[in-house]
C-alpha cells in the first residue's frame, strides 16, 4: 500500500482589530496557558495550515495540523492549539487517478464568541507551479500537468509561501514544525480556492450565496464544500491547504448578523468572477489561424464593484488585454472583450487567466507594494484543428498537406518555400518555351480532382497570391503576361477581394480580363454559386506569358499562390 503525502495548507484569511471598547471584555485568554503577546489590527491572516495524507487505495484522507493558528485576536492565540483551531473533516472521498473528489467540512471553533465570525472564508489549495509568461512576471500558476482544482470558485495570491514568506508573524505563510520541508519552496503565487460561507452546501455554486449575508462564516458553525482535483502527472500528490478569512470586530457586541460589522469587514477584492466564452470559432489549420474569441465576464463585489478593472491574458495565445465595461445589473458588473493580437501557432487547449482587480484597495495590506489586489479565475479555451471544418471541401497551404497538383504546358510550376511557384524554384518561368508566336507560352497548374458535395449553399473559392510579371503596354493596355483562374478549362471571374483588370490580348484587341503587372500578397474570392455542387472539378491557375521576353527573376518572379480553399459559403 502506497501513501500519497499531501502537505496541505488551509489558509483562513481573517481581518481583526485591536482592543477597543466593544472588545474590552475579551482580554482574557480562552485557555489559561495561552497568553496574549500582541494586538492585531484589521487585515488578512492565516487561520490554519495543514498537511494532508491521501491513501488512494483505501481511500482515506487525513488532515494534520501544521499551524492551527498563530493568529492572535487581541489576547487569543486563535489557532495555535489543535484543540482550539478550526475543525476539519472530510467525507465522500473518491479517487480515480489522477482525479480526487472530496467534501471538506470546516467548523469554526468559537461558538461562544460570535464576534469572531469570518467573512469571505477561502479554502486555498497551495500548489507547486511552473506556468509563467504573464505580463506580471510574479504571477505563476500550476501547469496542466500539475495539481489543479478543477471546480475552483476563484484564485488568490494571499499567503502563497513565495510572496508571503515565513517571518514569525501571523501575517504570512507559516509551514509549522510538522510542515512539508519543501512547502516554502512552492512556486505558485496564484492558487485556487473554494469559498466557505453560511448557507452554501458542499455542491452549491457560490452564486447561490445570499449576498446580504456577505459570505459570513458564523462562529461555531460548520460549512462544507466539494473539491475536485486533478493531480496531472505528478508522481506524488503533494500540496498544502490554507484557510483564509476576512474579519473585523463588530460594532455591536454580541453581533446578531453581518449588519453589526463595520464596512470593510469583507475582502476588498471581488468575491465572484464568472467567465463566459460568448463566441469561439478559432481554427488553426494549414499554418493559419481563423475565427474569433469573445469573452464576457460578470463581477460581484460586496463593496465598490464599480472600482474593478478586468484583464485577460493567455501566455501561449495572446497578451494581456483590458476588458470593456458593458453595464451593470444590480450587484453584477459586466465586461466584454473581443480578443485581439493572437500568437497561436497550433491547435489545442489554451489556459486563460482572468484578473478582476480592485482598483480602490491597498496592495495586499501593503505587503506586496505595487501589486494589484485581485481575484483570479483560470479558464481554458479550445482552438480546433487537425481536421478541416466540415464546411471545407478542399484546402492546401503547400506546407502541411500532401495534395498532388498537376502541371500542364511545361514543367515550370512547383511547390517551394510554402507556396505554389510559377517558376518552380528556377529563375525563369516559360523562358525557353515558344518562339515568340502568339499564345504558345501558356502553362497552368491544376488541383487534384475535387468532389463537391451536393448542397443548396454557394461554393466559395478563396486563395492568396502575389505576382510580378511583364508590365502591360502603356498604350492600349496590352497584357503581355496574364494570370487567371479556370474550372475544368472554363475561366471564372472573382467576385471579391482582388478583381481582374480590364486588358486586351496583344495586337488582337480581344478583351482579356485577368491579373497582370505587380501585386503584393493579397486575397481574392470567387463565388461559384451552386452550379458545381454535386460534381467533380479541377481548379486551374493559368499563366500566359505570350512570349519569351522578361520571364525571369530578375526582373520578374512570376506568380505565387498560397492557401487555396474551396468551401461552402455561410
C-alpha positions in Angstrom: 0.0 0.0 0.0 1.4 3.4 -1.0 0.6 6.5 0.8 0.4 9.8 -1.1 1.7 12.6 1.0 -0.1 15.9 0.6 1.2 18.8 2.6 -2.0 20.9 2.6 -2.2 24.5 3.6 -5.6 25.6 4.8 -5.5 29.4 4.9 -8.3 31.2 6.7 -7.9 34.8 5.8 -9.3 37.0 8.6 -9.5 40.6 9.4 -9.2 41.5 13.1 -8.9 44.7 15.0 -7.1 45.7 18.1 -8.7 46.2 21.5 -11.3 48.8 21.8 -14.4 49.4 23.8 -16.5 46.8 22.0 -13.9 44.1 22.8 -12.5 45.1 26.2 -14.4 42.1 27.8 -12.4 39.7 25.6 -9.0 40.3 27.1 -8.9 37.0 29.0 -7.2 34.1 27.2 -9.5 31.2 26.2 -7.1 28.8 27.9 -5.1 29.9 30.9 -1.8 28.7 29.4 -2.1 30.9 26.3 -1.1 34.5 27.0 -1.5 37.5 24.7 1.6 38.8 23.1 0.3 41.2 20.6 -2.7 43.1 19.4 -3.8 42.6 15.9 -5.2 45.3 13.7 -7.7 44.5 10.9 -6.2 42.7 8.0 -5.8 39.3 6.4 -4.4 36.4 8.4 -3.8 32.7 8.3 -6.3 30.8 10.4 -4.9 27.4 9.8 -2.3 25.4 7.8 -2.4 21.7 7.2 -0.7 18.7 5.6 -2.9 16.1 4.1 -2.1 12.4 3.6 -4.1 10.5 1.0 -4.1 6.8 0.7 -5.7 6.2 -2.7 -6.1 2.5 -2.2 -8.4 2.7 0.8 -9.1 5.6 0.0 -8.5 7.8 3.0 -7.6 11.4 3.6 -6.1 12.8 6.9 -5.6 16.4 7.8 -2.6 17.0 10.0 -2.4 20.5 11.7 0.8 22.3 10.9 -0.1 25.6 12.4 -3.7 25.6 13.5 -3.0 29.1 14.2 -0.7 31.8 15.0 -3.4 34.3 14.8 -3.7 36.3 18.0 -7.0 38.0 18.2 -6.3 40.5 20.9 -5.4 38.0 23.7 -6.2 34.8 22.0 -3.7 32.6 20.0 -6.6 31.7 17.8 -5.4 28.6 16.2 -2.1 27.6 17.9 -3.6 24.6 19.7 -5.1 21.8 17.5 -7.8 21.7 20.1 -8.7 25.4 19.6 -8.3 25.8 15.8 -10.9 25.1 13.2 -12.1 21.5 13.0 -11.6 20.0 9.6 -13.1 16.7 8.4 -13.7 15.1 5.1 -16.4 12.8 3.6 -17.3 11.2 0.3 -13.7 10.8 -0.7 -13.3 9.3 -4.2 -10.1 8.6 -6.1 -9.8 7.8 -9.7 -6.2 8.5 -10.6 -5.3 11.3 -11.3 -8.6 12.7 -10.0 -9.7 13.2 -6.4 -13.1 14.3 -5.2 -13.8 15.1 -1.6 -16.2 17.1 0.6 -14.3 19.2 3.1 -16.0 20.4 6.3 -14.7 23.3 8.4 -16.1 24.0 11.9 -15.5 27.4 13.4 -14.1 26.7 16.9 -15.7 29.6 18.9 -19.4 29.0 19.3 -19.4 31.3 22.4 -17.7 34.2 20.6 -19.9 35.4 17.7 -17.7 38.5 17.4 -15.1 36.2 15.8 -17.2 35.3 12.7 -15.2 35.1 9.5 -16.1 36.6 6.1 -15.1 35.5 2.6 -13.5 32.4 4.0 -11.5 30.6 1.4 -10.0 27.1 1.5 -6.9 27.6 -0.7 -5.0 24.8 -2.3 -1.4 25.9 -2.4 0.5 24.1 -5.2 3.8 24.0 -6.9 3.6 25.7 -10.3 5.6 26.2 -13.4 3.4 28.2 -15.7 4.5 31.8 -16.1 4.9 34.1 -19.1 2.3 36.6 -17.8 2.6 40.4 -18.1 3.4 40.4 -14.4 6.4 38.1 -14.1 5.5 37.5 -10.4 2.3 35.6 -11.5 2.9 31.8 -11.5 0.2 29.1 -11.6 0.3 25.4 -11.8 0.6 23.9 -15.3 -1.9 21.4 -16.8 0.5 18.6 -15.8 0.4 19.7 -12.1 -2.2 19.8 -9.4 -5.3 21.9 -10.3 -8.6 22.5 -8.6 -11.0 21.9 -11.4 -14.1 23.3 -9.7 -12.4 26.4 -8.3 -14.5 29.4 -7.1 -11.6 31.6 -7.8 -7.9 32.1 -7.3 -5.9 34.3 -4.9 -2.3 35.4 -4.2 -2.9 35.6 -0.4 -0.5 33.6 1.7 1.5 31.9 -1.0 4.9 31.0 0.5 6.9 32.7 -2.2 5.5 36.2 -1.7 4.4 35.9 2.0 7.4 34.1 3.4 7.5 32.9 7.0 8.5 35.8 9.2 7.3 34.6 12.7 4.1 36.7 12.5 0.5 35.9 11.8 0.6 38.0 8.7 2.4 35.5 6.4 2.6 31.8 5.4 3.8 29.6 8.1 4.8 26.0 7.4 4.9 24.8 11.0 7.2 22.3 12.5 5.2 19.4 11.0 5.1 21.0 7.6 6.4 19.8 4.3 10.1 20.8 4.3 9.6 21.9 0.7 6.4 23.8 1.4 8.0 27.2 1.5 9.5 26.4 -2.0 6.1 26.0 -3.7 6.3 28.4 -6.5 2.7 29.1 -7.4 1.8 32.7 -6.4 -1.8 32.5 -7.6 -3.6 29.5 -6.1 -7.2 28.2 -6.4 -9.8 28.1 -3.6 -13.3 27.2 -2.6 -15.5 29.7 -0.8 -16.9 28.6 2.6 -20.0 30.5 3.9 -23.2 30.1 5.8 -25.9 28.9 3.5 -23.7 27.3 0.9 -23.8 23.5 0.7 -20.9 21.3 -0.4 -22.1 21.2 -4.0 -23.7 24.7 -4.3 -22.4 27.1 -6.9 -21.4 30.2 -4.9 -23.9 32.1 -7.0 -26.4 30.6 -4.6 -24.9 32.7 -1.9 -27.2 35.2 -0.1 -25.3 38.4 -0.9 -26.9 40.2 2.1 -25.1 37.8 4.3 -21.7 39.0 3.0 -20.3 35.4 2.8 -20.3 35.2 6.6 -18.9 32.2 8.4 -20.6 32.4 11.8 -18.8 31.4 14.9 -19.5 27.8 16.0 -21.0 26.8 12.6 -19.8 24.1 10.2 -19.6 24.8 6.4 -18.8 22.3 3.7 -17.5 22.5 0.1 -16.8 19.9 -2.5 -13.3 19.8 -4.0 -12.5 18.3 -7.4 -8.7 18.0 -8.0 -6.6 16.8 -10.9 -3.1 15.8 -10.0 -1.9 15.6 -13.6 1.2 13.6 -14.0 2.7 14.3 -10.6 4.4 11.1 -9.2 3.4 12.1 -5.7 0.4 14.0 -4.6 1.8 16.9 -2.6 0.2 20.2 -1.8 -0.6 22.5 1.1 -4.0 23.7 2.2 -4.7 27.0 3.8 -7.8 28.6 5.2 -8.0 32.4 4.7 -10.8 34.7 6.1 -11.6 38.3 6.4 -12.9 39.7 9.7 -13.3 42.9 11.7 -14.6 43.3 15.2 -18.4 44.1 15.4 -19.9 47.5 16.1 -22.3 45.8 18.5 -21.5 43.0 20.8 -22.7 40.4 20.6 -23.5 40.8 16.9 -26.7 39.3 15.5 -25.7 39.3 11.8 -23.4 40.8 9.2 -25.1 44.2 9.6 -23.4 44.6 13.0 -19.9 44.5 11.5 -18.3 47.7 10.0 -17.9 48.5 6.4 -14.6 46.9 5.2 -15.1 43.7 7.1 -15.3 41.7 3.9 -12.5 41.1 1.5 -11.6 44.1 -0.7 -11.4 42.1 -3.9 -14.4 40.7 -5.8 -15.9 37.6 -4.2 -17.2 36.1 -7.5 -15.9 36.2 -11.1 -18.0 34.5 -13.8 -16.2 33.9 -17.2 -18.4 33.3 -20.2 -17.0 32.2 -23.5 -19.6 34.0 -25.7 -18.1 33.1 -29.0 -15.2 30.8 -30.1 -14.7 30.0 -33.7 -10.9 29.7 -33.6 -9.5 27.2 -36.0 -5.8 26.6 -36.8 -5.4 24.7 -40.0 -2.8 24.6 -42.7 -0.5 27.0 -40.9 -3.0 29.8 -40.3 -5.5 30.9 -37.6 -9.0 32.0 -38.4 -12.1 32.8 -36.3 -12.8 34.9 -33.2 -12.8 34.6 -29.4 -15.1 36.7 -27.4 -15.4 36.7 -23.6 -18.0 38.2 -21.2 -17.1 38.5 -17.5 -19.5 39.2 -14.7 -18.0 40.5 -11.4 -19.6 40.7 -8.0 -18.0 42.6 -5.1 -19.6 43.3 -1.8 -18.1 46.8 -1.8 -17.2 49.1 -4.7 -17.8 46.8 -7.7 -17.6 50.0 -9.8 -13.9 50.2 -8.9 -12.9 47.0 -10.6 -10.9 46.6 -13.8 -10.8 43.2 -15.6 -8.0 41.8 -17.7 -7.5 38.6 -19.7 -4.2 37.0 -20.9 -3.0 33.7 -22.2 0.8 33.4 -22.4 0.7 30.9 -25.3 -2.1 32.6 -27.2 -2.5 36.4 -26.6 -1.1 39.2 -24.5 -2.8 40.9 -21.5 -5.8 42.9 -22.6 -8.3 45.0 -20.6 -11.9 44.2 -20.9 -14.5 46.9 -21.7 -17.2 47.7 -19.1 -20.5 46.6 -20.6 -23.1 47.6 -18.0 -24.5 47.0 -14.5 -27.5 44.9 -13.4 -28.0 45.2 -9.7 -24.8 43.9 -8.0 -23.4 42.4 -11.2 -20.9 44.4 -13.2 -20.3 43.1 -16.7 -17.3 43.3 -19.0 -16.7 42.3 -22.6 -13.7 41.6 -24.8 -13.2 40.6 -28.4 -9.7 39.1 -28.1 -7.0 40.5 -30.4 -3.4 40.0 -31.3 -3.2 36.2 -31.3 0.1 34.5 -31.3 -1.3 31.0 -31.7 0.7 28.6 -33.9 -1.1 25.3 -33.3 -4.4 23.7 -32.4 -5.2 22.6 -28.9 -6.4 23.8 -25.5 -5.0 27.0 -24.0 -5.1 28.5 -20.5 -6.5 32.0 -20.0 -6.1 33.9 -16.7 -8.8 36.4 -15.8 -7.9 39.1 -13.2 -10.6 41.2 -11.6 -8.5 44.0 -10.0 -9.8 46.0 -7.1 -8.5 49.5 -8.0 -9.6 51.1 -4.7 -7.8 48.5 -2.5 -4.3 48.6 -1.0 -1.7 46.3 -2.3 -2.4 43.3 -0.1 -2.4 45.5 3.1 0.9 46.9 1.9 2.6 43.5 2.0 3.1 43.4 -1.8 3.9 47.0 -2.7 2.8 48.0 -6.2 1.0 44.7 -6.8 -2.7 44.5 -7.9 -5.1 43.1 -5.4 -7.3 40.8 -7.5 -9.5 37.8 -7.6 -8.4 35.5 -10.4 -10.0 32.8 -12.5 -8.3 30.2 -14.7 -10.3 29.0 -17.7 -9.5 27.1 -20.9 -10.4 27.7 -24.5 -10.0 25.4 -27.5 -8.6 26.0 -30.9 -9.9 23.5 -33.4 -7.5 21.9 -35.9 -6.1 18.7 -37.3 -9.2 18.2 -39.5 -10.6 20.9 -41.6 -14.0 22.3 -40.6 -17.0 20.4 -42.0 -17.8 23.2 -44.5 -14.3 23.0 -46.1 -14.3 21.0 -49.3 -10.6 21.4 -50.2 -7.6 23.2 -48.8 -3.9 23.4 -49.5 -1.3 25.6 -47.8 1.6 24.0 -49.6 3.2 23.3 -46.3 1.4 20.7 -44.1 -0.8 18.9 -46.7 0.0 16.3 -49.3 -2.2 17.1 -52.3 -0.9 16.1 -55.7 -1.0 19.1 -58.2 -0.5 18.6 -61.9 1.4 20.9 -64.2 0.4 21.5 -67.8 2.2 23.1 -70.8 5.6 22.8 -69.2 7.4 21.9 -66.0 7.8 25.3 -64.5 5.2 25.2 -61.8 6.2 23.7 -58.5 5.9 23.9 -54.7 8.7 25.8 -52.9 9.0 27.6 -49.6 5.4 27.0 -48.7 3.8 28.4 -51.9 2.9 27.2 -55.4 5.5 29.0 -57.6 5.2 29.5 -61.4 9.0 29.2 -61.6 9.1 26.0 -59.6 12.2 27.1 -57.8 14.1 28.0 -61.0 15.0 31.5 -62.1 12.6 31.6 -65.1 9.1 30.8 -65.9 8.3 29.9 -69.6 11.5 31.5 -70.7 12.6 28.8 -73.1 9.2 27.6 -74.3 7.8 29.1 -77.5 9.2 31.0 -80.4 7.5 34.3 -79.9 4.5 33.3 -81.8 1.1 34.2 -80.4 -0.2 32.1 -77.5 2.5 29.4 -77.3 3.6 30.2 -73.7 0.5 29.1 -71.8 1.1 26.9 -68.7 -1.0 26.1 -65.7 -1.2 24.0 -62.6 -4.3 22.2 -61.5 -5.6 20.8 -58.3 -6.3 17.1 -58.0 -9.9 16.2 -58.8 -12.2 17.6 -56.1 -15.6 16.1 -55.3 -18.0 18.9 -54.4 -20.9 17.5 -52.3 -24.4 18.3 -53.3 -25.7 21.4 -51.4 -28.0 24.3 -51.7 -25.2 26.6 -50.4 -22.9 28.5 -52.8 -19.4 27.1 -53.3 -16.7 29.7 -52.5 -13.1 29.6 -53.7 -10.5 31.8 -52.0 -6.8 32.0 -52.2 -3.8 34.3 -51.5 -1.4 35.4 -54.2 1.4 37.7 -55.1 2.8 38.4 -58.6 5.3 40.4 -60.6 5.2 39.8 -64.4 5.9 41.8 -67.5 4.0 45.1 -67.2 1.1 45.9 -69.5 1.7 48.1 -72.6 1.2 51.7 -71.6 -0.9 52.4 -74.7 -3.8 50.1 -75.3 -3.1 48.2 -72.0 -1.9 45.1 -73.8 -1.5 42.3 -71.2 1.9 40.7 -72.1 1.7 38.4 -69.1 -1.7 37.2 -68.0 -2.8 35.4 -64.8 -6.3 34.0 -64.3 -8.3 31.0 -62.9 -10.3 28.3 -64.6 -12.5 25.4 -63.5 -12.5 22.4 -65.8 -11.0 24.6 -68.6 -13.6 27.4 -68.3 -12.4 30.8 -67.0 -14.0 32.1 -63.8 -14.2 35.6 -62.5 -13.5 36.9 -59.0 -16.4 38.4 -57.0 -14.5 39.8 -54.1 -11.0 40.8 -53.0 -8.5 41.4 -55.8 -10.6 41.7 -59.0 -9.3 41.1 -62.6 -8.1 44.1 -64.6 -9.5 45.2 -68.0 -6.9 44.2 -70.5 -6.5 43.4 -74.2 -4.7 40.5 -75.7 -1.6 41.8 -77.6 -2.3 43.0 -81.1 -5.8 41.4 -81.4 -7.6 43.9 -79.1 -9.6 40.9 -77.8 -10.7 41.7 -74.3 -8.7 39.8 -71.7 -9.9 40.2 -68.1 -7.0 39.0 -65.9 -4.4 39.9 -63.4 -1.1 41.4 -64.6 1.7 43.7 -63.6 2.5 43.7 -59.8 0.6 42.6 -56.7 1.8 42.2 -53.1 0.4 39.2 -51.2 -3.4 39.7 -51.4 -6.6 37.7 -51.2 -9.3 37.1 -53.8 -12.7 35.3 -53.7 -14.8 33.6 -56.3 -18.4 32.8 -55.6 -19.1 29.8 -57.7 -22.8 29.6 -56.9 -24.4 26.1 -56.8 -23.7 25.1 -60.4 -20.7 22.9 -59.5 -22.3 21.3 -56.4 -22.7 17.5 -56.8 -19.9 17.4 -59.5 -16.2 16.9 -59.7 -13.9 19.8 -60.6 -10.2 20.7 -61.2 -9.2 24.2 -60.4 -6.6 25.6 -62.8 -4.2 28.5 -62.2 -3.1 29.8 -65.6 -0.1 31.9 -66.6 0.1 33.1 -70.2 3.3 34.9 -70.9 2.5 35.3 -74.6 6.2 35.5 -75.5 9.6 34.6 -74.1 10.6 38.1 -73.1 11.1 39.2 -69.4 10.1 35.9 -67.9 12.9 35.6 -65.4 13.7 36.7 -61.9 15.0 39.3 -62.0 13.3 41.4 -63.0 10.0 39.5 -62.5 9.4 36.4 -60.3 6.1 35.4 -61.8 3.1 34.2 -59.9 3.0 32.8 -56.3 -0.2 31.1 -55.0 -1.0 30.1 -51.4 -3.8 28.9 -49.1 -6.2 27.6 -51.7 -9.6 27.0 -50.0 -12.8 25.7 -51.5 -15.7 25.7 -49.1 -19.4 26.3 -48.8 -20.4 29.9 -48.0 -22.2 30.7 -44.8 
